[in-house]
Amino acid sequence: MQSEQTRQDKCCGGLLAPDAQQALATLRLGIPRQVLCGPQLFAVCALDLDSGQERFYQRFYINTDRLEFDRYLLSLVPSSVDYREGIRCREIAREAAGFRLRLSSVDGKRAWNERARIVIGCDGAGSVVRRTLFSSVPRPRSYTAVQEWFETKSESSPYYGAIFSQQTTDFYGWTIPKERQLIIGAALTPGDRVMERFRSLVDRLRARGLRLGRMVRRHAAPVLRPGSLREICLGGDGAALVGEAAGFISPSSAEGVSFALLSARALAQAMTAGERGWLERYRVLTLTLRLKIVLKGLKAPVIYHPLLRSLIMRSGLSSLPISE
């Protein structure tokens, strides 16, 4: 078993929302038992620190160990694929016959070049493929996601916490229980005092009675928040983008697993039909995903407008009566 210091988790809470569950179902995939992580969650606690209101709403999430989830997906890669770990792409350059990639080992001890006819960027919010080959396309607004894991003396409350605080961010924060640990995270506007704002959020949660033990580990990573379809970049000229690298991520919740899986499937279908015309086919096959981005973008102003959110929470509409 890996120690807390040697785990290579992503900055992700490991919750599979209904959209991600639906995407897995369409791909005929389930979740093995070793991927699951207790407790399983059936409610979200919306906490508005600005107004002091708290409401519970019924939602169904699958709580997973994100590292084990990634390992499960990698186990599905066929043996015909040359898969390598511990390698970073430092730069990409176009050549007459395709692309030259400058690669290195994570420890920086080895560096070499590889050549490819087609490059597909699945490299997330900080995509080197998008940054290098499609720098003229507007990028979605970037946030800094920070997560800290805390020990708890007993199993934490079995709900997912969605935290709103204009003092902290114009997006949101979250709490996720993991066995005898609790994740506290937030998507923060980049700039000055990022960690100061995050620490303030943790302190305010402690002041509300959240009992936290030792901080076990911390992760940070960029996360995108698309604001228009102009910021979705599918690729072109022999290079393609999928998932968050393309801009496919929910602007209302930052859920990205479903978009990653479905955009990857769409690209695979587009390219299976042949190299000629793949971009047009990919554009058609991702139409529903792009419409979904638009709909979630329309939902975001209602959730994140302090007055509208306060009115909705105050009304108690669709909330659950939770026993003390």
C-alpha positions as CSV (number, residue, x, y, z in Angstrom):
1,M,0.0,0.0,0.0
2,Q,1.2,3.5,-0.8
3,S,1.9,6.0,1.9
4,E,0.1,9.3,1.9
5,Q,3.3,11.0,0.7
6,T,3.8,8.7,-2.3
7,R,0.2,8.7,-3.6
8,Q,-0.1,10.5,-7.0
9,D,-3.7,11.6,-6.8
10,K,-5.2,14.1,-9.1
11,C,-6.7,17.3,-7.7
12,C,-10.1,15.7,-7.9
13,G,-12.6,14.7,-5.2
14,G,-13.4,11.4,-6.9
15,L,-17.2,11.8,-7.0
16,L,-18.9,10.5,-10.0
17,A,-22.0,12.7,-10.6
18,P,-25.1,11.5,-12.5
19,D,-23.6,12.8,-15.8
20,A,-20.5,10.7,-15.3
21,Q,-22.5,7.7,-14.3
22,Q,-24.6,8.0,-17.5
23,A,-21.4,8.3,-19.6
24,L,-20.0,5.2,-18.1
25,A,-23.3,3.3,-18.7
26,T,-23.3,4.3,-22.4
27,L,-19.8,2.9,-22.7
28,R,-20.9,-0.3,-21.0
29,L,-18.7,0.3,-18.0
30,G,-19.3,-0.3,-14.3
31,I,-17.3,0.4,-11.2
32,P,-15.3,-2.4,-9.6
33,R,-15.6,-2.8,-5.8
34,Q,-11.9,-1.9,-5.3
35,V,-12.6,1.6,-6.8
36,L,-15.3,2.4,-4.4
37,C,-14.7,4.5,-1.3
38,G,-17.1,5.0,1.6
39,P,-19.4,6.6,2.4
40,Q,-21.7,6.5,-0.6
41,L,-23.5,9.8,-0.8
42,F,-27.2,10.6,-1.4
43,A,-27.4,14.3,-0.6
44,V,-25.6,17.6,-1.1
45,C,-25.4,20.2,1.6
46,A,-25.5,23.6,0.1
47,L,-23.9,26.1,2.5
48,D,-23.9,29.8,1.7
49,L,-21.4,31.4,4.0
50,D,-22.4,34.9,2.9
51,S,-26.1,34.5,4.0
52,G,-25.5,31.8,6.6
53,Q,-28.1,29.6,5.0
54,E,-27.8,25.8,4.7
55,R,-30.0,23.4,2.7
56,F,-29.9,19.7,1.9
57,Y,-30.9,18.4,-1.6
58,Q,-31.1,14.8,-2.8
59,R,-28.4,13.9,-5.2
60,F,-26.8,10.6,-6.0
61,Y,-23.0,10.3,-6.3
62,I,-20.6,7.4,-6.5
63,N,-17.8,8.0,-4.1
64,T,-14.5,6.6,-5.5
65,D,-10.8,6.6,-4.8
66,R,-9.7,8.6,-7.8
67,L,-6.3,7.0,-8.1
68,E,-8.0,3.5,-8.2
69,F,-10.5,4.8,-10.7
70,D,-7.7,5.9,-13.0
71,R,-6.0,2.6,-12.6
72,Y,-9.2,0.8,-13.5
73,L,-9.5,2.9,-16.7
74,L,-5.9,2.2,-17.6
75,S,-6.5,-1.5,-17.1
76,L,-9.0,-1.3,-20.0
77,V,-6.3,-0.2,-22.5
78,P,-5.6,-3.0,-25.0
79,S,-2.2,-4.6,-25.2
80,S,-1.8,-3.3,-28.7
81,V,-1.4,0.3,-27.3
82,D,2.1,1.4,-26.3
83,Y,1.4,3.0,-22.9
84,R,4.1,4.6,-20.9
85,E,4.1,6.3,-17.5
86,G,6.4,8.9,-16.0
87,I,6.9,11.0,-19.2
88,R,6.2,14.6,-19.9
89,C,5.8,16.4,-23.2
90,R,7.9,19.5,-23.0
91,E,7.2,21.0,-26.4
92,I,5.5,20.2,-29.8
93,A,6.5,21.5,-33.2
94,R,4.9,21.1,-36.6
95,E,6.9,19.4,-39.3
96,A,6.2,18.6,-42.9
97,A,5.2,15.0,-42.1
98,G,3.4,15.7,-38.8
99,F,4.8,16.7,-35.4
100,R,8.0,16.5,-33.4
101,L,7.5,16.0,-29.7
102,R,10.2,16.8,-27.1
103,L,9.7,14.3,-24.2
104,S,11.5,13.8,-20.9
105,S,11.2,11.6,-17.9
106,V,9.5,13.2,-14.9
107,D,12.7,13.3,-13.0
108,G,14.4,15.2,-15.9
109,K,17.2,12.7,-16.3
110,R,16.3,11.7,-19.8
111,A,15.1,13.7,-22.8
112,W,14.4,12.6,-26.4
113,N,12.3,13.4,-29.5
114,E,9.4,11.4,-30.9
115,R,7.6,12.0,-34.2
116,A,3.9,11.5,-34.9
117,R,1.6,11.9,-37.8
118,I,-1.4,12.8,-35.6
119,V,-1.4,14.3,-32.0
120,I,-4.3,14.1,-29.7
121,G,-4.2,16.3,-26.6
122,C,-5.9,14.8,-23.6
123,D,-3.7,16.9,-21.3
124,G,-6.3,18.8,-19.3
125,A,-6.6,22.5,-18.3
126,G,-2.9,23.3,-18.9
127,S,-2.8,21.5,-22.2
128,V,0.6,21.9,-23.9
129,V,-1.0,20.8,-27.2
130,R,-3.6,23.5,-27.1
131,R,-1.2,26.1,-25.8
132,T,1.3,25.4,-28.6
133,L,-0.8,24.5,-31.6
134,F,-4.0,26.6,-31.0
135,S,-2.9,29.6,-29.1
136,S,-5.1,31.9,-31.2
137,V,-8.3,30.3,-30.0
138,P,-9.7,32.0,-26.8
139,R,-9.2,29.9,-23.7
140,P,-11.8,29.4,-21.0
141,R,-11.3,31.3,-17.8
142,S,-8.8,29.4,-15.5
143,Y,-9.1,28.9,-11.8
144,T,-6.8,27.3,-9.3
145,A,-8.3,24.2,-7.6
146,V,-6.9,23.5,-4.2
147,Q,-7.7,20.5,-2.1
148,E,-6.5,19.5,1.4
149,W,-7.2,16.1,3.1
150,F,-7.8,16.1,6.8
151,E,-7.9,13.2,9.3
152,T,-11.2,12.9,11.2
153,K,-11.8,11.0,14.4
154,S,-14.9,9.3,13.0
155,E,-16.6,8.9,9.6
156,S,-17.6,12.3,8.4
157,S,-21.2,13.3,7.7
158,P,-22.4,11.3,4.6
159,Y,-23.0,14.2,2.2
160,Y,-21.3,16.2,-0.3
161,G,-20.8,19.8,0.7
162,A,-21.1,22.7,-1.8
163,I,-19.8,25.9,-0.3
164,F,-20.5,29.4,-1.6
165,S,-18.5,32.4,-0.4
166,Q,-17.9,35.6,-2.4
167,Q,-15.1,36.4,0.0
168,T,-13.3,33.2,-1.2
169,T,-14.3,32.8,-4.9
170,D,-17.0,33.5,-7.5
171,F,-17.1,29.8,-8.2
172,Y,-17.5,27.3,-5.2
173,G,-15.8,25.2,-2.6
174,W,-16.6,21.6,-1.5
175,T,-16.3,19.0,1.2
176,I,-16.1,15.3,0.5
177,P,-15.9,12.5,3.1
178,K,-13.5,9.7,2.4
179,E,-13.6,6.9,5.1
180,R,-12.0,8.6,8.1
181,Q,-10.7,11.6,6.2
182,L,-12.4,14.7,4.8
183,I,-11.5,16.6,1.6
184,I,-11.9,20.4,1.7
185,G,-11.4,22.0,-1.7
186,A,-12.2,25.2,-3.7
187,A,-11.8,26.6,-7.2
188,L,-10.2,29.9,-6.7
189,T,-9.6,32.9,-9.0
190,P,-5.9,32.9,-9.7
191,G,-3.8,35.8,-8.5
192,D,-2.7,37.1,-5.1
193,R,-3.6,35.5,-1.8
194,V,-4.8,32.2,-3.3
195,M,-3.7,30.1,-0.3
196,E,-4.7,32.9,2.1
197,R,-8.3,32.8,0.8
198,F,-8.3,29.0,0.9
199,R,-7.0,29.0,4.5
200,S,-9.7,31.6,5.4
201,L,-12.3,29.2,4.0
202,V,-11.0,26.3,6.1
203,D,-11.0,28.5,9.2
204,R,-14.6,29.6,8.6
205,L,-15.7,26.0,8.3
206,R,-13.9,25.2,11.6
207,A,-15.7,28.1,13.2
208,R,-19.0,26.6,12.1
209,G,-18.1,23.4,14.0
210,L,-16.3,21.3,11.5
211,R,-13.9,19.1,13.5
212,L,-10.7,18.5,11.6
213,G,-7.6,16.6,12.6
214,R,-4.1,16.6,11.0
215,M,-3.8,17.8,7.4
216,V,-2.6,14.8,5.5
217,R,-1.9,16.1,2.0
218,R,-2.5,19.0,-0.4
219,H,-3.1,19.1,-4.2
220,A,-3.5,22.1,-6.5
221,A,-4.2,22.2,-10.3
222,P,-5.7,24.6,-12.8
223,V,-9.4,24.0,-13.7
224,L,-11.2,25.7,-16.6
225,R,-14.6,27.3,-16.7
226,P,-15.9,27.9,-20.3
227,G,-17.9,31.0,-20.9
228,S,-18.9,30.6,-24.5
229,L,-18.7,28.1,-27.4
230,R,-15.9,30.2,-28.9
231,E,-13.7,28.8,-26.2
232,I,-14.3,25.1,-27.2
233,C,-11.4,24.0,-29.5
234,L,-11.7,20.7,-31.2
235,G,-8.4,20.9,-33.1
236,G,-7.4,20.8,-36.7
237,D,-4.4,20.3,-39.1
238,G,-3.6,16.8,-37.8
239,A,-4.1,17.6,-34.1
240,A,-7.2,17.1,-31.9
241,L,-8.2,18.0,-28.4
242,V,-10.6,16.1,-26.1
243,G,-11.9,16.6,-22.6
244,E,-10.9,19.7,-20.6
245,A,-8.0,20.4,-23.1
246,A,-10.8,21.1,-25.6
247,G,-12.8,23.1,-23.1
248,F,-15.3,20.4,-22.3
249,I,-16.0,20.9,-18.6
250,S,-19.2,22.0,-16.8
251,P,-19.2,25.8,-16.2
252,S,-21.7,25.3,-13.3
253,S,-20.1,22.4,-11.4
254,A,-16.6,21.7,-13.0
255,E,-17.7,18.1,-13.6
256,G,-15.4,16.9,-16.3
257,V,-15.4,13.0,-16.3
258,S,-18.5,12.7,-18.5
259,F,-17.2,15.2,-21.0
260,A,-13.8,13.5,-21.1
261,L,-15.2,10.1,-21.8
262,L,-17.8,11.2,-24.3
263,S,-15.6,13.5,-26.3
264,A,-12.9,10.8,-26.5
265,R,-15.5,8.4,-27.8
266,A,-16.7,10.9,-30.4
267,L,-13.1,11.5,-31.6
268,A,-12.5,7.8,-31.8
269,Q,-15.6,7.3,-33.9
270,A,-14.6,10.3,-36.1
271,M,-11.1,9.0,-36.8
272,T,-12.2,5.4,-37.2
273,A,-14.0,6.4,-40.4
274,G,-10.6,7.7,-41.8
275,E,-8.2,10.6,-41.5
276,R,-10.0,12.6,-44.3
277,G,-12.8,14.7,-42.8
278,W,-12.3,13.6,-39.2
279,L,-12.6,17.2,-37.9
280,E,-16.0,17.7,-39.5
281,R,-17.3,14.4,-38.1
282,Y,-15.9,15.2,-34.7
283,R,-17.7,18.5,-34.8
284,V,-21.0,16.8,-35.6
285,L,-20.5,14.1,-33.0
286,T,-19.8,16.6,-30.2
287,L,-22.8,18.8,-31.0
288,T,-24.8,17.5,-27.9
289,L,-21.8,18.1,-25.7
290,R,-21.4,21.7,-26.8
291,L,-25.1,22.3,-26.3
292,K,-24.7,20.9,-22.8
293,I,-22.0,23.4,-22.1
294,V,-24.4,26.2,-23.2
295,L,-27.2,24.9,-21.0
296,K,-24.9,24.5,-18.0
297,G,-23.6,28.0,-18.7
298,L,-27.2,29.4,-18.5
299,K,-27.7,27.6,-15.1
300,A,-24.5,29.0,-13.6
301,P,-25.7,32.7,-13.1
302,V,-28.7,31.5,-11.1
303,I,-26.5,29.4,-8.8
304,Y,-23.7,31.9,-8.3
305,H,-25.7,35.1,-8.1
306,P,-25.8,35.8,-4.3
307,L,-29.3,37.2,-4.2
308,L,-30.9,34.6,-6.5
309,R,-29.1,31.8,-4.6
310,S,-30.3,33.2,-1.3
311,L,-33.9,33.5,-2.5
312,I,-33.9,29.9,-3.8
313,M,-32.4,28.5,-0.6
314,R,-34.7,30.6,1.6
315,S,-37.7,29.2,-0.3
316,G,-36.7,25.6,0.7
317,L,-37.8,24.5,-2.8
318,S,-36.9,20.8,-3.4
319,S,-34.8,20.7,-0.2
320,L,-34.8,17.7,2.2
321,P,-36.0,17.8,5.8
322,I,-32.9,16.6,7.6
323,S,-33.1,15.1,11.1
324,E,-30.8,16.6,13.7
